[in-house]
Amino acid sequence: MIKTTGELLFALLILVGALLSAVSAIGLIRLPDVYLRSHAAAKSATLGVLCVLVGAFLYFAFFQNHISAKLLLGIVFVFITAPLSAHLTGRAAYRSGVPHWDRRIQDDLKEVLEKEQVIPVTPERDIPQEQM
């Protein structure tokens, strides 16, 4: 009974991870600009992959009596690198002038970079007044 319940819980964790990865793929297709797509890829895909890897690790640890160093390294690697790469991609896109979605509400990085004199003030970076 306990073995079946444990297998069911680990399978459910893997299924949730697969569903989160599918939601991430849909977000990559449907979202309007590079910044929102990067958010979809970083958040839900990372959580989805981590759920799948943790479910597989727990299954092998409890039912096969095998601690997989490869799965542990995969969990750590995805946990560290995916959010970092999404952050750096977003910053590089912002600094190179990739346009924002026309219905965005705020731009927090603009004020910081203007204080540092890194980017010039341009009309396309200003938030439309009717949205404030």
Backbone as CSV, one residue per row, in Angstrom:
resi,resn,N_x,N_y,N_z,CA_x,CA_y,CA_z,C_x,C_y,C_z
1,MET,0.822,-1.198,0.000,0.000,0.000,0.000,0.862,1.255,0.000
2,ILE,1.891,1.284,0.868,2.759,2.461,0.944,3.577,2.592,-0.334
3,LYS,4.012,1.465,-0.882,4.789,1.508,-2.117,3.948,2.095,-3.249
4,THR,2.710,1.692,-3.353,1.830,2.211,-4.408,1.552,3.689,-4.209
5,THR,1.348,4.114,-2.972,1.096,5.525,-2.692,2.316,6.374,-3.025
6,GLY,3.487,5.892,-2.662,4.720,6.621,-2.967,4.947,6.748,-4.464
7,GLU,4.733,5.640,-5.185,4.880,5.696,-6.642,3.878,6.665,-7.251
8,LEU,2.682,6.694,-6.703,1.661,7.610,-7.207,2.052,9.067,-6.955
9,LEU,2.594,9.349,-5.770,3.020,10.718,-5.462,4.174,11.161,-6.361
10,PHE,5.130,10.281,-6.588,6.260,10.644,-7.436,5.821,10.793,-8.890
11,ALA,4.911,9.947,-9.323,4.381,10.085,-10.685,3.594,11.381,-10.829
12,LEU,2.874,11.756,-9.790,2.135,13.020,-9.813,3.088,14.213,-9.882
13,LEU,4.199,14.138,-9.163,5.203,15.198,-9.219,5.793,15.325,-10.626
14,ILE,6.061,14.200,-11.261,6.590,14.209,-12.623,5.538,14.744,-13.593
15,LEU,4.295,14.378,-13.407,3.218,14.869,-14.269,3.024,16.383,-14.117
16,VAL,3.077,16.888,-12.891,2.968,18.327,-12.663,4.126,19.054,-13.351
17,GLY,5.311,18.488,-13.278,6.461,19.081,-13.959,6.279,19.121,-15.464
18,ALA,5.733,18.054,-16.018,5.487,18.027,-17.460,4.427,19.050,-17.853
19,LEU,3.392,19.198,-17.041,2.356,20.196,-17.335,2.898,21.616,-17.237
20,LEU,3.745,21.882,-16.249,4.356,23.204,-16.135,5.262,23.504,-17.327
21,SER,5.963,22.500,-17.810,6.789,22.693,-18.996,5.932,22.965,-20.220
22,ALA,4.781,22.321,-20.314,3.871,22.581,-21.431,3.305,24.005,-21.359
23,VAL,2.981,24.455,-20.164,2.510,25.840,-19.992,3.609,26.820,-20.402
24,SER,4.835,26.503,-20.081,5.953,27.348,-20.479,6.084,27.412,-21.994
25,ALA,5.918,26.297,-22.661,5.994,26.278,-24.122,4.872,27.110,-24.734
26,ILE,3.696,27.024,-24.159,2.574,27.846,-24.649,2.872,29.325,-24.419
27,GLY,3.451,29.664,-23.278,3.819,31.049,-22.998,4.856,31.572,-23.966
28,LEU,5.796,30.730,-24.358,6.807,31.157,-25.321,6.193,31.479,-26.678
29,ILE,5.132,30.797,-27.024,4.474,31.031,-28.310,3.536,32.227,-28.237
30,ARG,2.792,32.363,-27.162,1.703,33.336,-27.105,2.065,34.721,-26.572
31,LEU,3.088,34.851,-25.780,3.392,36.142,-25.170,4.005,37.109,-26.192
32,PRO,3.765,38.420,-26.030,4.045,39.364,-27.103,5.486,39.845,-27.274
33,ASP,6.297,39.887,-26.223,7.646,40.418,-26.421,8.690,39.550,-25.739
34,VAL,9.952,39.897,-25.988,11.052,39.066,-25.518,11.127,39.015,-23.995
35,TYR,10.718,40.065,-23.341,10.808,40.106,-21.880,9.795,39.167,-21.223
36,LEU,8.584,39.161,-21.722,7.572,38.251,-21.176,7.871,36.805,-21.551
37,ARG,8.392,36.592,-22.743,8.771,35.228,-23.136,9.907,34.706,-22.273
38,SER,10.842,35.572,-21.974,11.943,35.180,-21.101,11.429,34.813,-19.709
39,HIS,10.436,35.554,-19.234,9.834,35.252,-17.939,9.164,33.872,-17.963
40,ALA,8.438,33.588,-19.037,7.771,32.290,-19.141,8.794,31.159,-19.182
41,ALA,9.853,31.365,-19.918,10.876,30.317,-20.019,11.597,30.115,-18.697
42,ALA,11.872,31.195,-17.996,12.649,31.078,-16.768,11.838,30.493,-15.628
43,LYS,10.642,30.989,-15.430,9.883,30.590,-14.246,9.255,29.204,-14.388
44,SER,8.356,29.062,-15.334,7.605,27.808,-15.393,8.429,26.650,-15.939
45,ALA,9.323,26.917,-16.876,10.148,25.815,-17.382,11.117,25.327,-16.309
46,THR,11.690,26.251,-15.557,12.597,25.843,-14.485,11.861,25.020,-13.436
47,LEU,10.700,25.487,-13.026,9.925,24.737,-12.043,9.486,23.390,-12.603
48,GLY,9.105,23.347,-13.881,8.688,22.094,-14.498,9.819,21.085,-14.563
49,VAL,10.984,21.521,-15.013,12.131,20.619,-15.104,12.553,20.155,-13.711
50,LEU,12.531,21.070,-12.744,12.905,20.673,-11.386,11.930,19.657,-10.805
51,CYS,10.640,19.806,-11.069,9.660,18.826,-10.576,9.911,17.447,-11.188
52,VAL,10.197,17.408,-12.477,10.470,16.130,-13.138,11.740,15.494,-12.567
53,LEU,12.799,16.283,-12.424,14.050,15.736,-11.905,13.932,15.297,-10.448
54,VAL,13.241,16.080,-9.626,13.053,15.700,-8.218,12.187,14.450,-8.113
55,GLY,11.136,14.359,-8.933,10.305,13.154,-8.929,11.096,11.920,-9.313
56,ALA,11.936,12.039,-10.334,12.769,10.900,-10.742,13.789,10.560,-9.662
57,PHE,14.403,11.585,-9.064,15.383,11.341,-8.010,14.740,10.622,-6.820
58,LEU,13.579,11.101,-6.384,12.912,10.473,-5.240,12.470,9.043,-5.549
59,TYR,12.016,8.809,-6.769,11.621,7.451,-7.143,12.821,6.507,-7.049
60,PHE,13.934,6.909,-7.653,15.115,6.049,-7.610,15.652,5.897,-6.193
61,ALA,15.562,6.942,-5.388,16.081,6.872,-4.020,15.244,5.947,-3.144
62,PHE,13.914,6.020,-3.272,13.059,5.234,-2.383,12.772,3.823,-2.884
63,PHE,12.629,3.651,-4.179,12.178,2.346,-4.686,13.272,1.527,-5.346
64,GLN,14.322,2.160,-5.816,15.421,1.417,-6.425,16.661,1.408,-5.532
65,ASN,16.600,2.121,-4.403,17.730,2.253,-3.477,18.993,2.711,-4.198
66,HIS,18.811,3.726,-5.053,19.917,4.251,-5.845,19.887,5.775,-5.762
67,ILE,20.947,6.351,-5.227,21.077,7.806,-5.171,21.852,8.234,-6.413
68,SER,21.196,8.973,-7.277,21.793,9.353,-8.550,22.477,10.706,-8.441
69,ALA,23.801,10.696,-8.559,24.555,11.946,-8.540,24.257,12.763,-9.796
70,LYS,23.963,12.097,-10.898,23.646,12.818,-12.136,22.357,13.628,-11.986
71,LEU,21.355,13.044,-11.351,20.111,13.775,-11.134,20.319,14.936,-10.166
72,LEU,21.101,14.720,-9.126,21.389,15.807,-8.184,22.127,16.951,-8.876
73,LEU,23.096,16.620,-9.700,23.824,17.655,-10.430,22.907,18.369,-11.424
74,GLY,22.017,17.618,-12.053,21.053,18.228,-12.972,20.126,19.194,-12.246
75,ILE,19.663,18.824,-11.064,18.787,19.695,-10.274,19.519,20.983,-9.914
76,VAL,20.737,20.866,-9.414,21.508,22.049,-9.024,21.812,22.920,-10.244
77,PHE,22.216,22.306,-11.347,22.571,23.047,-12.544,21.381,23.829,-13.096
78,VAL,20.224,23.193,-13.201,19.033,23.874,-13.717,18.595,24.969,-12.754
79,PHE,18.640,24.695,-11.464,18.213,25.669,-10.464,19.057,26.942,-10.503
80,ILE,20.339,26.799,-10.791,21.219,27.965,-10.810,21.233,28.651,-12.169
81,THR,21.343,27.902,-13.240,21.609,28.511,-14.540,20.382,29.056,-15.259
82,ALA,19.225,28.447,-15.136,18.059,28.894,-15.906,17.598,30.303,-15.521
83,PRO,17.408,30.621,-14.251,17.017,31.997,-13.918,18.113,33.018,-14.248
84,LEU,19.360,32.642,-14.064,20.457,33.552,-14.356,20.533,33.870,-15.846
85,SER,20.394,32.854,-16.676,20.460,33.090,-18.121,19.269,33.925,-18.601
86,ALA,18.099,33.725,-18.038,16.939,34.534,-18.419,17.137,35.990,-18.001
87,HIS,17.702,36.192,-16.832,17.965,37.558,-16.370,18.962,38.260,-17.288
88,LEU,20.042,37.582,-17.618,21.058,38.196,-18.469,20.552,38.419,-19.890
89,THR,19.723,37.537,-20.396,19.136,37.727,-21.722,18.216,38.940,-21.728
90,GLY,17.415,39.095,-20.697,16.529,40.248,-20.595,17.286,41.559,-20.493
91,ARG,18.345,41.565,-19.703,19.151,42.790,-19.590,19.852,43.133,-20.883
92,ALA,20.360,42.122,-21.574,21.018,42.373,-22.857,20.011,42.893,-23.878
93,ALA,18.807,42.354,-23.875,17.774,42.834,-24.800,17.403,44.272,-24.469
94,TYR,17.292,44.586,-23.196,16.935,45.953,-22.786,18.020,46.938,-23.195
95,ARG,19.257,46.603,-22.917,20.363,47.514,-23.224,20.589,47.675,-24.718
96,SER,20.202,46.678,-25.504,20.371,46.804,-26.956,19.171,47.480,-27.615
97,GLY,18.144,47.817,-26.843,17.033,48.595,-27.370,15.891,47.790,-27.954
98,VAL,15.736,46.548,-27.568,14.607,45.747,-28.046,13.321,46.386,-27.517
99,PRO,12.353,46.648,-28.397,11.149,47.368,-27.946,10.308,46.549,-26.973
100,HIS,9.659,47.272,-26.068,8.744,46.671,-25.105,7.380,46.460,-25.743
101,TRP,6.574,45.681,-25.051,5.182,45.517,-25.431,4.498,46.867,-25.266
102,ASP,3.627,47.234,-26.202,3.030,48.572,-26.177,2.078,48.797,-25.001
103,ARG,1.648,47.747,-24.307,0.727,47.911,-23.171,1.417,47.682,-21.823
104,ARG,2.708,47.840,-21.772,3.405,47.667,-20.493,3.034,48.804,-19.540
105,ILE,3.194,48.586,-18.275,2.762,49.559,-17.280,3.944,50.304,-16.667
106,GLN,5.035,49.637,-16.400,6.152,50.314,-15.753,7.474,49.824,-16.322
107,ASP,8.503,50.614,-16.092,9.850,50.320,-16.572,10.821,50.698,-15.457
108,ASP,11.101,49.770,-14.570,11.928,50.058,-13.406,13.401,50.246,-13.760
109,LEU,13.870,49.549,-14.754,15.286,49.613,-15.093,15.655,50.928,-15.772
110,LYS,14.703,51.574,-16.407,14.966,52.828,-17.120,15.521,53.891,-16.182
111,GLU,14.905,54.076,-15.018,15.343,55.095,-14.073,16.753,54.814,-13.558
112,VAL,17.059,53.575,-13.297,18.378,53.214,-12.778,19.448,53.476,-13.827
113,LEU,19.189,53.077,-15.056,20.196,53.259,-16.097,20.347,54.723,-16.505
114,GLU,19.279,55.507,-16.400,19.405,56.930,-16.685,20.257,57.624,-15.629
115,LYS,20.150,57.199,-14.367,20.985,57.771,-13.313,22.450,57.434,-13.539
116,GLU,22.700,56.253,-14.076,24.069,55.838,-14.361,24.570,56.401,-15.686
117,GLN,23.697,57.099,-16.426,24.029,57.666,-17.731,24.430,56.589,-18.734
118,VAL,23.800,55.403,-18.636,24.120,54.306,-19.540,23.306,54.397,-20.815
119,ILE,22.022,54.741,-20.699,21.184,54.822,-21.894,20.645,56.234,-22.033
120,PRO,20.501,56.700,-23.258,19.882,58.015,-23.443,18.371,57.913,-23.290
121,VAL,17.750,59.027,-22.962,16.293,59.081,-22.858,15.744,59.146,-24.281
122,THR,14.910,58.183,-24.635,14.301,58.149,-25.966,12.799,58.021,-25.812
123,PRO,12.036,58.527,-26.783,10.565,58.468,-26.656,10.020,57.051,-26.596
124,GLU,10.644,56.095,-27.289,10.083,54.739,-27.263,10.285,54.046,-25.924
125,ARG,11.172,54.568,-25.085,11.369,53.989,-23.758,10.464,54.624,-22.718
126,ASP,9.813,55.714,-23.054,8.914,56.372,-22.111,7.584,55.636,-22.043
127,ILE,6.996,55.596,-20.865,5.711,54.945,-20.667,4.613,55.918,-21.087
128,PRO,3.667,55.480,-21.891,2.568,56.373,-22.260,1.810,56.865,-21.022
129,GLN,1.443,58.140,-21.016,0.822,58.745,-19.844,-0.550,58.179,-19.533
130,GLU,-1.300,57.736,-20.539,-2.647,57.235,-20.270,-2.628,55.904,-19.514
131,GLN,-1.500,55.231,-19.474,-1.435,53.952,-18.765,-1.006,54.137,-17.315
132,MET,-0.581,55.282,-16.917,-0.111,55.482,-15.541,-1.251,55.753,-14.601
